[in-house]
């Protein structure tokens, strides 16, 4: 069950981050590619942190 808790947390964190990034990029008037780049970097960092926690 421990692995499922981590995956559920990742999904919830991704939803929260997507909402925050949408609001911030709208406020800063960033382009769509910049928004995508921010999301990709966030996903890679979170997956790296999750991978480290599995050791």
Secondary structure as UniProt FT lines:
FT   HELIX           2..28
FT   HELIX           32..53
//
